[in-house]
Amino acid sequence: MTDSQTGTTLQALAGFLRREQARLTERWMQAVAADADLIEADRLTWEQLADHLPAILSGICIALEEQDLQPVERAIERNARQHGNVRWQQGYRVDELVRELELFRQELAAAVRAFAASDDTFTRDHESRALHLIDEALSFVTLTSIREVIGERDRTIAEYTSQLERANEELREQQREVGELYRSRMQVTRGLVHDLRNFLNAFSIDLQLIARVPSRAEAGLALATRQAEDMKQLVDEMVEYSVVVGDSSQICIEPVDLPMLFDELVTNARPAIEGKGLRLSASLEAGLVRVQSNRIKLKQVALNLLSNATKYTREGGIELVIARCGDGRWFMRVADTGVGIAPSDTERVFREFERAASDDIPGAGLGLAIVRELCHALEGEIHFESREGQGTTFEIRFPVDLKPRG
């Protein structure tokens, strides 16, 4: 028999399969529904179950007409990949996917035999050739679908693994932060206990002094008063920090009268500065009258910087400057001639419960941590320079017109 005759016969078979497509698909679906091993198929609708198999059948018909799989190999591969991807999303196992396609092959083989029985010109050679092409096509479909399922599974595993690694890294970071927080809490606890013990010891000694030597009562009371003031400062600092960190409410933006704020800052800071024998130099740029910000938080920033400068300066002076810095911003600068900050401590001093120097200076080491949190809320940029033994300059640059967030 010539290739032309074979081609004509296989074309007739392809036409038969196209006409029988609906009945063929229905018989296949009935076979799938009756198969006890195909669990996931029971959950699918008719359209979901059919999926890309009609398109694959169309490709097989073209392969029969051409007597070659190659012309439709790409189209069959594309449909097979889509079929495998859909079945993965529908929860199929690989064995279910293979079994389902095997049932489809059996239905096609039965259709070929039915056609052979109805057409005397369809020989055993024709049948063998047709079944070979169908087996070749469905083996290709099965292999491609399995690869797609495995690829999707591997991608999902890789994604879950990546998420797990990120979660583990975040957990390690949180554990590290918890460890650091614990250490810092222990540090401040030890510091508080130490300060409290010193306060109580001094207070006890002062009471004994007053009782034993009435003429020294005034000196004893002065010492006790100073200890009480130091403890009050420490407690006030901790309360202020807890309020700043715990405040998650929307910041209230309002017109701030800078000359009025400037006068208030000078009035508040001057007694402590001059009480240590230091000089206070303060200046406000003329014409800088009003900004949009939050007055209370700006005042907290300035007073914390001024308080820090006062605590760490033994002689010389402290400078407060408020002026413009261009590009819609203004700055608040506090400079001192104090002990300074070592280069190795420039990051550490902004952490909670850290101190710029090891001197026995009252406080919990929260001043700059408070400044950092407030500046974040006010969109302030912190710049500072410091030289050990020569002093420190903090300059905070704020927007002239602070906008609400969100």
Rosetta blueprint (number, residue, H / E / L):
1 M L
2 T L
3 D H
4 S H
5 Q H
6 T H
7 G H
8 T H
9 T H
10 L H
11 Q H
12 A H
13 L H
14 A H
15 G H
16 F H
17 L H
18 R H
19 R H
20 E L
21 Q H
22 A H
23 R H
24 L H
25 T H
26 E H
27 R H
28 W H
29 M H
30 Q H
31 A H
32 V H
33 A H
34 A H
35 D L
36 A L
37 D L
38 L L
39 I L
40 E H
41 A H
42 D H
43 R H
44 L L
45 T L
46 W H
47 E H
48 Q H
49 L H
50 A H
51 D L
52 H L
53 L H
54 P H
55 A H
56 I H
57 L H
58 S H
59 G H
60 I H
61 C H
62 I H
63 A H
64 L H
65 E H
66 E H
67 Q L
68 D L
69 L L
70 Q H
71 P H
72 V H
73 E H
74 R H
75 A H
76 I H
77 E H
78 R H
79 N H
80 A H
81 R H
82 Q H
83 H H
84 G H
85 N H
86 V H
87 R H
88 W H
89 Q H
90 Q L
91 G L
92 Y L
93 R L
94 V H
95 D H
96 E H
97 L H
98 V H
99 R H
100 E H
101 L H
102 E H
103 L H
104 F H
105 R H
106 Q H
107 E H
108 L H
109 A H
110 A H
111 A H
112 V H
113 R H
114 A H
115 F H
116 A H
117 A H
118 S H
119 D L
120 D L
121 T L
122 F L
123 T L
124 R H
125 D H
126 H H
127 E H
128 S H
129 R H
130 A H
131 L H
132 H H
133 L H
134 I H
135 D H
136 E H
137 A H
138 L H
139 S H
140 F H
141 V H
142 T H
143 L H
144 T H
145 S H
146 I H
147 R H
148 E H
149 V H
150 I H
151 G H
152 E H
153 R H
154 D H
155 R H
156 T H
157 I H
158 A H
159 E H
160 Y H
161 T H
162 S H
163 Q H
164 L H
165 E H
166 R H
167 A H
168 N H
169 E H
170 E H
171 L H
172 R H
173 E H
174 Q H
175 Q H
176 R H
177 E H
178 V H
179 G H
180 E H
181 L H
182 Y H
183 R H
184 S H
185 R H
186 M H
187 Q H
188 V H
189 T H
190 R H
191 G H
192 L H
193 V H
194 H H
195 D H
196 L H
197 R H
198 N H
199 F H
200 L H
201 N H
202 A H
203 F H
204 S H
205 I H
206 D H
207 L H
208 Q H
209 L H
210 I H
211 A H
212 R H
213 V L
214 P H
215 S H
216 R H
217 A H
218 E H
219 A H
220 G H
221 L H
222 A H
223 L H
224 A H
225 T H
226 R H
227 Q H
228 A H
229 E H
230 D H
231 M H
232 K H
233 Q H
234 L H
235 V H
236 D H
237 E H
238 M H
239 V H
240 E H
241 Y H
242 S H
243 V H
244 V H
245 V H
246 G H
247 D L
248 S L
249 S L
250 Q L
251 I L
252 C L
253 I L
254 E E
255 P E
256 V E
257 D E
258 L H
259 P H
260 M H
261 L H
262 F H
263 D H
264 E H
265 L H
266 V H
267 T H
268 N H
269 A H
270 R H
271 P H
272 A H
273 I H
274 E H
275 G H
276 K L
277 G L
278 L L
279 R E
280 L E
281 S E
282 A E
283 S E
284 L E
285 E L
286 A L
287 G L
288 L L
289 V L
290 R E
291 V E
292 Q E
293 S E
294 N L
295 R H
296 I H
297 K H
298 L H
299 K H
300 Q H
301 V H
302 A H
303 L H
304 N H
305 L H
306 L H
307 S H
308 N H
309 A H
310 T H
311 K H
312 Y L
313 T L
314 R L
315 E L
316 G L
317 G E
318 I E
319 E E
320 L E
321 V E
322 I E
323 A E
324 R E
325 C E
326 G E
327 D L
328 G L
329 R E
330 W E
331 F E
332 M E
333 R E
334 V E
335 A E
336 D E
337 T L
338 G L
339 V L
340 G L
341 I L
342 A L
343 P H
344 S H
345 D H
346 T L
347 E L
348 R H
349 V H
350 F H
351 R L
352 E L
353 F L
354 E L
355 R L
356 A L
357 A L
358 S L
359 D L
360 D L
361 I L
362 P L
363 G L
364 A L
365 G L
366 L L
367 G H
368 L H
369 A H
370 I H
371 V H
372 R H
373 E H
374 L H
375 C H
376 H H
377 A H
378 L L
379 E L
380 G L
381 E E
382 I E
383 H E
384 F E
385 E E
386 S E
387 R E
388 E L
389 G L
390 Q L
391 G E
392 T E
393 T E
394 F E
395 E E
396 I E
397 R E
398 F E
399 P E
400 V L
401 D E
402 L L
403 K L
404 P L
405 R L
406 G L
